[in-house]
Amino acid sequence: TISTAAQVKTNGQTALLNLASAQDHKITCTGTVTLSCTGGSEGDSHTVRIINSGISTVGFSTYFLFPSGSAPSLPTASGSISLISFTVNRVGAAGTQLLAGASLNFS
């Protein structure tokens, strides 16, 4: 079964995704929020649904690797919804790597 973890984060907070406890992560953001993670196993697939509640700017920890080499520009408008999907490439002493892709602005 797929489990969902939901969080509400406001300006200056970090949304810490616990990759060991859920595969789907729903983050409702207001202001500037950073996404990071903990746990997980190589090969696991996850999704992050980002819902803007007010004007929001979302950043990513260095764990997230995107095909272009840099994080996508997510929409900032209130009501915007974005989907980040990723697979855990590596976890451990060498550092966590999440191979990520983005589908933006479903509003």
C-alpha positions as CSV (number, residue, x, y, z in Angstrom):
1,T,0.0,0.0,0.0
2,I,1.0,3.6,-0.5
3,S,1.0,5.8,2.6
4,T,0.8,9.6,2.6
5,A,2.4,12.0,5.0
6,A,1.0,15.6,5.1
7,Q,2.7,18.7,6.5
8,V,1.9,22.4,6.6
9,K,5.0,24.7,6.5
10,T,5.3,28.5,6.7
11,N,8.0,31.0,6.0
12,G,11.5,29.9,6.9
13,Q,10.6,26.3,7.7
14,T,12.0,23.1,6.3
15,A,9.7,20.3,5.3
16,L,11.6,17.1,6.2
17,L,10.3,14.2,4.2
18,N,10.7,10.9,6.2
19,L,11.3,8.5,3.3
20,A,11.0,5.5,5.5
21,S,7.4,6.3,6.6
22,A,5.6,7.3,3.4
23,Q,5.8,7.2,-0.4
24,D,3.6,10.2,-1.0
25,H,4.3,13.5,0.7
26,K,1.8,16.4,0.6
27,I,3.3,19.8,1.6
28,T,1.1,22.8,2.0
29,C,3.4,25.9,1.8
30,T,3.1,29.6,2.7
31,G,6.2,31.8,2.3
32,T,9.7,30.4,1.7
33,V,10.0,26.7,2.4
34,T,12.8,24.2,1.8
35,L,12.4,20.5,1.1
36,S,14.8,18.0,2.6
37,C,14.6,14.3,3.5
38,T,15.7,11.6,5.9
39,G,15.8,7.8,5.6
40,G,14.8,5.8,2.6
41,S,16.2,2.9,0.7
42,E,17.9,2.7,-2.7
43,G,15.4,2.2,-5.5
44,D,12.3,3.5,-3.6
45,S,10.0,5.8,-5.6
46,H,8.3,8.8,-4.0
47,T,6.1,11.7,-4.9
48,V,5.8,15.2,-3.4
49,R,2.7,17.2,-3.9
50,I,3.3,20.9,-3.2
51,I,0.3,23.1,-2.7
52,N,0.8,26.9,-2.4
53,S,-1.4,28.5,0.3
54,G,-0.6,32.1,-0.3
55,I,2.5,33.2,-2.3
56,S,5.2,30.6,-1.8
57,T,8.8,30.0,-2.8
58,V,10.0,26.4,-2.5
59,G,13.6,25.4,-2.5
60,F,15.3,22.0,-2.4
61,S,18.2,20.5,-0.4
62,T,21.2,19.2,-2.3
63,Y,19.8,15.7,-2.0
64,F,17.5,16.5,-4.9
65,L,19.2,16.1,-8.3
66,F,17.3,17.3,-11.4
67,P,18.1,16.5,-15.0
68,S,19.0,20.0,-15.9
69,G,21.5,20.2,-13.0
70,S,19.4,22.8,-11.2
71,A,16.1,22.8,-9.4
72,P,13.0,23.8,-11.4
73,S,11.3,27.2,-10.9
74,L,8.1,26.3,-9.2
75,P,5.1,28.6,-9.5
76,T,4.7,31.0,-6.6
77,A,1.0,32.0,-6.9
78,S,-1.5,31.0,-4.3
79,G,-3.4,27.9,-5.3
80,S,-0.6,26.5,-7.5
81,I,0.0,22.8,-7.3
82,S,3.2,21.1,-8.4
83,L,4.3,17.4,-8.4
84,I,7.9,16.3,-7.8
85,S,8.6,12.6,-8.3
86,F,11.9,11.0,-7.4
87,T,13.7,7.7,-7.0
88,V,16.3,7.2,-4.2
89,N,19.6,6.6,-6.0
90,R,21.8,6.4,-3.0
91,V,21.6,6.6,0.8
92,G,24.5,6.5,3.2
93,A,27.9,7.9,4.1
94,A,28.6,9.1,0.5
95,G,25.4,11.2,0.7
96,T,21.8,10.8,-0.2
97,Q,20.9,11.2,-3.9
98,L,17.3,11.6,-5.1
99,L,16.9,11.5,-8.9
100,A,14.0,13.9,-9.4
101,G,11.6,15.3,-12.0
102,A,9.0,18.0,-11.8
103,S,5.5,18.6,-13.2
104,L,4.6,22.2,-12.5
105,N,1.5,24.3,-12.1
106,F,-1.6,22.1,-12.1
107,S,-3.7,25.1,-11.0
